[in-house]
Amino acid sequence: MAQASNGQSSSNNLVVPRANAALEQLKYEVAQELGITLSPDGYQGNKTSYENGSIGGYITKRLVTLAEQQLAGQFQ
């Protein structure tokens, strides 16, 4: 299992590792939109499952929307 930057194990393996910074930025943008404050040191263990799940859900929703827009542009 891969090691996260905070020393904990993580099963999240990016297909495009260069996307890491953009995904981190997206996480903070989504959290801000939802009114959730994220810890700058990366530790989110003090957040509820609902808060963490909401952030992940909105990120997924936004990424799917971006992919759909990209695909729609290819087939016009």
C-alpha positions in Angstrom: 0.0 0.0 0.0 1.3 3.5 -0.8 2.3 5.9 1.9 0.5 9.2 2.1 2.5 12.3 2.7 1.4 12.3 6.4 2.8 8.9 7.0 -0.5 7.0 6.8 -1.2 4.4 4.2 -3.3 5.3 1.3 -4.9 3.3 -1.5 -5.4 6.3 -3.7 -3.1 5.9 -6.7 -3.4 8.7 -9.3 -3.4 7.6 -12.9 -1.8 11.0 -13.7 0.5 11.9 -10.8 1.0 15.4 -12.2 -2.7 16.0 -11.4 -2.1 15.9 -7.6 -1.7 19.6 -7.1 -4.9 20.3 -9.1 -6.8 17.8 -7.1 -5.6 19.2 -3.8 -6.6 22.7 -5.0 -10.0 21.3 -6.0 -10.5 19.7 -2.6 -9.9 23.1 -0.8 -12.2 24.9 -3.3 -15.0 22.4 -2.7 -14.6 22.5 1.0 -14.7 26.3 1.0 -17.9 26.2 -1.1 -19.4 23.8 1.4 -18.3 25.9 4.4 -15.9 23.2 5.7 -12.5 24.3 7.0 -9.7 21.9 6.1 -6.6 21.6 8.2 -3.5 23.0 6.4 -1.4 20.1 7.7 -3.5 17.6 5.8 -5.0 15.8 8.8 -8.8 15.5 8.4 -9.4 13.0 11.1 -11.4 15.6 13.1 -14.0 15.9 10.3 -17.2 13.9 10.4 -17.7 11.1 7.8 -20.5 13.3 6.4 -18.2 16.3 5.9 -15.4 14.2 4.3 -18.0 12.3 2.2 -19.6 15.6 1.0 -16.2 16.9 -0.1 -15.4 13.7 -2.0 -18.9 13.5 -3.5 -18.7 17.1 -4.9 -15.2 16.5 -6.2 -16.5 13.4 -8.1 -19.5 15.3 -9.4 -17.3 18.1 -10.7 -14.8 15.7 -12.3 -17.6 13.8 -14.1 -19.0 17.1 -15.4 -15.6 18.1 -16.7 -15.2 14.7 -18.4 -18.7 14.9 -19.9 -18.0 18.4 -21.3 -14.7 17.2 -22.8 -16.3 14.2 -24.4 -19.2 16.3 -25.8 -16.6 18.6 -27.4 -15.0 15.6 -29.1 -18.2 14.4 -30.7 -19.6 17.6 -32.1 
